[in-house]
Amino acid sequence: MADVVNVGVNLDAFSHAISGIQALRSSVSRVFESLKDGMKNRETLEGREKQFIAEFQDNLQAVNRDLNELERLSGLVGRPSESHPLHNSGLLSLDPVQDKTPLYSQLLQAYKWSNKLQYHAGLASSLLNQQSLKRSANQMGASAKRRPKVQPSTLVLPPQYVDDVISRIDRMFPDMTIELFRPNGTSAVLLLDIWTKSQYQVFQKVTDHATTALLHYQLPQMPDVVVRSFMTWLRSYIKLFQSSCQRCGRFLQDGLPPTWRDFRTLEAFHDTCRM
């Protein structure tokens, strides 16, 4: 059999110390019970006060007596022997310096980001579930047989309708030159040279914004409104070098005028001011 390790602890005093802790807890509980009961169940006011004070003093003395006894027993318990094997807990003293290896702070940061990711994922899930358009593969597979297949459709307008729309827009903007030609039969092309790159940075900015506007103004059911809206937006650049930025109020920023025009209000902004 293996030899019993001498831990250097007085087990008998240790057992009495545990009993002392229990006694101290009981005496403290009696103090609070006395305060809770107060002076009730007494015949006269003077008798209630005297008996309450006497009981309260006795309870406090009991707490003091139990506390002193526990302190005495704690001195008799002793301390573990230095040769007591600590096993893996002894490796705690070998932990690296926090400044050199901030493992704990990195784990804490990762935990915070994980919580944030879970929170935002929950919000996104709730918002997506509120949408009427469901694109789940399982739902599509289950309802594909019940739902009729939508046939692809294209927008075909008569040439006369296109000519009338462009003619009205041309009359709306007399200061702009609009040309319409059909290189391949009936397909009409509106002559707007926004693809050739300018040598000036300000017009390069305008070209980029015009490309964005072409993608913004989309309404297949009302093509005349789309073209008219885009031309109205493009015409707002007629005062490119005369309009100040609606946010900062300056005409030039980094040597450039406000080249962005709001799609709804047509107000002028610098690129950095519209963010």
C-alpha positions as CSV (number, residue, x, y, z in Angstrom):
1,M,0.0,0.0,0.0
2,A,1.1,3.5,-0.7
3,D,2.3,5.6,2.3
4,V,-0.2,8.1,3.6
5,V,0.9,11.7,2.7
6,N,1.3,14.0,5.7
7,V,-0.7,17.0,4.7
8,G,0.1,19.0,7.9
9,V,-3.5,19.6,8.9
10,N,-5.0,18.9,12.3
11,L,-8.1,17.0,11.2
12,D,-9.7,17.0,14.7
13,A,-9.4,20.8,14.8
14,F,-10.6,21.0,11.3
15,S,-13.8,19.1,12.2
16,H,-14.4,21.4,15.2
17,A,-13.9,24.4,13.0
18,I,-16.7,23.3,10.6
19,S,-19.0,22.9,13.7
20,G,-17.9,26.4,14.8
21,I,-18.9,27.8,11.4
22,Q,-22.3,26.2,11.7
23,A,-22.7,27.6,15.2
24,L,-21.7,31.1,14.0
25,R,-24.2,31.0,11.2
26,S,-27.0,30.0,13.7
27,S,-26.2,32.8,16.1
28,V,-26.1,35.4,13.3
29,S,-29.5,34.1,12.1
30,R,-30.9,34.5,15.6
31,V,-29.8,38.2,15.5
32,F,-31.6,38.9,12.3
33,E,-34.7,37.0,13.5
34,S,-34.8,39.1,16.7
35,L,-34.6,42.2,14.6
36,K,-37.3,41.0,12.3
37,D,-39.7,40.1,15.2
38,G,-39.0,43.4,17.0
39,M,-41.0,44.1,20.2
40,K,-44.2,42.2,19.4
41,N,-45.9,39.8,21.7
42,R,-45.1,41.8,24.9
43,E,-47.6,43.1,27.5
44,T,-46.4,46.7,28.1
45,L,-44.3,49.0,26.0
46,E,-41.6,49.3,28.8
47,G,-41.5,45.5,29.1
48,R,-41.3,45.0,25.4
49,E,-38.3,47.4,25.1
50,K,-36.4,45.9,28.1
51,Q,-36.9,42.3,26.9
52,F,-36.0,43.2,23.3
53,I,-32.8,44.9,24.3
54,A,-31.8,42.0,26.6
55,E,-32.5,39.3,23.9
56,F,-30.6,41.4,21.3
57,Q,-27.6,41.8,23.6
58,D,-27.6,38.0,24.3
59,N,-27.6,37.2,20.6
60,L,-24.8,39.7,19.9
61,Q,-22.7,38.1,22.6
62,A,-23.4,34.7,21.2
63,V,-22.1,35.9,17.8
64,N,-19.0,37.3,19.4
65,R,-18.4,34.1,21.4
66,D,-18.8,31.9,18.3
67,L,-16.6,34.2,16.2
68,N,-13.8,34.1,18.8
69,E,-14.0,30.3,19.0
70,L,-13.8,30.0,15.2
71,E,-10.7,32.2,15.1
72,R,-9.1,30.0,17.8
73,L,-9.9,26.8,15.9
74,S,-8.6,28.2,12.7
75,G,-5.2,28.7,14.3
76,L,-5.2,25.0,15.4
77,V,-6.1,23.7,12.0
78,G,-2.6,24.3,10.7
79,R,-1.5,24.7,7.0
80,P,-0.9,22.1,4.3
81,S,2.6,20.8,4.0
82,E,4.8,22.4,1.3
83,S,5.6,18.9,0.0
84,H,2.0,18.1,-0.7
85,P,1.7,17.2,-4.5
86,L,-0.3,19.8,-6.4
87,H,-0.5,17.7,-9.6
88,N,-1.7,19.8,-12.6
89,S,-2.6,22.8,-10.3
90,G,1.1,23.4,-9.7
91,L,1.4,24.4,-13.4
92,L,-0.6,27.6,-12.7
93,S,2.5,29.3,-11.6
94,L,4.0,28.8,-15.0
95,D,1.4,30.9,-16.9
96,P,3.0,33.4,-19.2
97,V,2.9,37.1,-18.6
98,Q,-0.4,38.7,-19.7
99,D,1.4,41.5,-21.6
100,K,3.4,39.0,-23.7
101,T,0.6,36.5,-24.4
102,P,-2.8,38.2,-24.1
103,L,-4.7,35.0,-24.6
104,Y,-7.5,35.8,-22.1
105,S,-8.2,39.2,-23.7
106,Q,-8.3,37.7,-27.2
107,L,-10.7,35.0,-26.0
108,L,-12.9,37.6,-24.4
109,Q,-12.9,39.7,-27.6
110,A,-13.8,36.6,-29.6
111,Y,-16.6,35.8,-27.2
112,K,-18.0,39.3,-27.5
113,W,-17.9,39.1,-31.3
114,S,-19.6,35.7,-31.2
115,N,-22.4,37.2,-29.2
116,K,-22.8,40.1,-31.5
117,L,-22.8,37.8,-34.5
118,Q,-25.5,35.7,-33.0
119,Y,-27.6,38.8,-32.1
120,H,-27.4,40.2,-35.6
121,A,-28.1,36.9,-37.2
122,G,-31.2,36.6,-35.1
123,L,-32.4,40.0,-36.2
124,A,-31.7,39.2,-39.8
125,S,-33.6,35.9,-39.5
126,S,-36.7,37.7,-38.0
127,L,-36.7,40.3,-40.7
128,L,-36.4,37.7,-43.5
129,N,-39.2,35.7,-42.0
130,Q,-41.5,38.7,-42.2
131,Q,-41.0,38.9,-46.0
132,S,-43.8,37.5,-48.1
133,L,-41.4,36.3,-50.8
134,K,-39.9,33.0,-49.7
135,R,-36.9,31.6,-51.6
136,S,-36.2,28.6,-49.5
137,A,-35.3,25.5,-51.5
138,N,-37.5,23.3,-49.4
139,Q,-40.5,25.6,-49.8
140,M,-40.0,25.9,-53.5
141,G,-39.8,22.1,-53.8
142,A,-42.9,21.6,-51.8
143,S,-45.1,24.2,-53.6
144,A,-43.6,23.9,-57.1
145,K,-46.3,21.4,-58.2
146,R,-49.2,23.6,-56.9
147,R,-47.9,26.9,-58.2
148,P,-48.2,27.6,-62.0
149,K,-44.9,28.3,-63.7
150,V,-44.5,32.0,-64.6
151,Q,-43.6,32.4,-68.2
152,P,-40.8,34.9,-69.0
153,S,-42.0,38.1,-70.5
154,T,-40.3,40.9,-72.4
155,L,-41.2,44.6,-72.8
156,V,-42.0,45.3,-76.4
157,L,-43.1,48.8,-77.4
158,P,-44.2,50.0,-80.8
159,P,-41.7,52.3,-82.5
160,Q,-44.2,55.1,-82.8
161,Y,-44.7,55.1,-79.0
162,V,-40.9,55.3,-78.5
163,D,-40.7,58.2,-81.0
164,D,-43.5,60.1,-79.2
165,V,-41.9,59.7,-75.8
166,I,-38.5,60.9,-76.9
167,S,-40.1,63.8,-78.8
168,R,-41.9,64.9,-75.7
169,I,-38.7,64.7,-73.6
170,D,-36.8,66.6,-76.3
171,R,-39.3,69.4,-76.0
172,M,-39.0,69.4,-72.2
173,F,-35.3,69.9,-72.3
174,P,-34.5,72.3,-75.1
175,D,-31.0,73.0,-73.8
176,M,-30.1,69.3,-74.3
177,T,-29.4,67.5,-77.6
178,I,-31.1,64.2,-77.8
179,E,-30.8,61.9,-80.8
180,L,-32.6,58.7,-81.5
181,F,-31.5,56.1,-84.1
182,R,-32.1,52.4,-84.9
183,P,-29.0,50.6,-85.9
184,N,-30.6,47.2,-86.1
185,G,-34.1,47.6,-87.3
186,T,-36.8,48.5,-84.7
187,S,-34.5,48.6,-81.6
188,A,-34.0,52.2,-80.6
189,V,-30.9,53.6,-79.1
190,L,-30.8,57.0,-77.4
191,L,-27.5,58.7,-78.2
192,L,-25.8,59.5,-74.9
193,D,-22.1,59.2,-74.9
194,I,-21.4,58.3,-71.3
195,W,-18.9,55.6,-72.1
196,T,-16.0,57.5,-73.6
197,K,-13.7,58.3,-70.7
198,S,-13.0,62.1,-70.2
199,Q,-9.6,63.4,-69.5
200,Y,-10.9,65.6,-66.7
201,Q,-11.5,64.1,-63.3
202,V,-14.7,66.1,-62.7
203,F,-16.4,64.6,-65.8
204,Q,-15.1,61.2,-64.9
205,K,-17.0,61.5,-61.6
206,V,-20.1,62.6,-63.5
207,T,-19.8,59.6,-65.8
208,D,-19.6,57.3,-62.8
209,H,-22.7,58.9,-61.2
210,A,-24.6,58.7,-64.5
211,T,-23.9,55.0,-64.8
212,T,-25.2,54.6,-61.2
213,A,-28.3,56.6,-62.1
214,L,-29.0,54.3,-65.1
215,L,-29.1,51.3,-62.7
216,H,-31.3,53.3,-60.2
217,Y,-34.1,54.4,-62.5
218,Q,-35.8,51.1,-63.3
219,L,-39.5,50.8,-63.8
220,P,-40.4,48.3,-66.6
221,Q,-44.1,49.0,-66.4
222,M,-43.6,52.8,-67.2
223,P,-40.6,53.2,-69.5
224,D,-41.5,56.7,-70.4
225,V,-41.3,57.8,-66.7
226,V,-37.9,56.1,-66.4
227,V,-36.4,58.0,-69.3
228,R,-38.0,61.3,-68.3
229,S,-36.7,60.8,-64.7
230,F,-33.2,60.0,-65.8
231,M,-33.1,63.0,-68.2
232,T,-34.4,65.3,-65.4
233,W,-31.6,64.0,-63.1
234,L,-29.0,64.4,-65.9
235,R,-30.2,67.9,-66.6
236,S,-29.4,69.0,-63.0
237,Y,-25.7,69.0,-64.0
238,I,-26.3,72.1,-66.1
239,K,-25.2,74.0,-63.0
240,L,-22.3,71.8,-62.1
241,F,-19.9,74.6,-61.5
242,Q,-22.5,77.0,-59.9
243,S,-24.1,74.8,-57.2
244,S,-22.7,74.5,-53.7
245,C,-22.7,71.4,-51.6
246,Q,-25.9,71.1,-49.6
247,R,-24.1,69.6,-46.6
248,C,-20.8,71.6,-46.2
249,G,-21.9,74.7,-48.2
250,R,-18.6,74.9,-50.1
251,F,-18.2,75.0,-53.9
252,L,-14.9,73.1,-54.1
253,Q,-13.6,70.2,-52.1
254,D,-10.2,68.7,-53.0
255,G,-10.4,70.9,-56.1
256,L,-13.7,69.4,-57.3
257,P,-17.2,70.8,-57.3
258,P,-20.1,68.8,-55.9
259,T,-20.5,66.1,-58.6
260,W,-23.2,64.0,-57.0
261,R,-26.9,64.7,-57.5
262,D,-29.5,63.2,-55.2
263,F,-31.9,60.9,-57.2
264,R,-35.0,62.3,-55.5
265,T,-34.3,65.9,-54.7
266,L,-31.5,66.6,-57.3
267,E,-29.5,68.4,-54.6
268,A,-25.8,68.7,-55.1
269,F,-23.3,67.0,-52.8
270,H,-19.6,66.2,-52.7
271,D,-18.7,62.5,-52.8
272,T,-17.6,62.5,-49.2
273,C,-20.5,64.7,-48.0
274,R,-23.3,62.5,-49.3
275,M,-22.2,59.5,-47.2
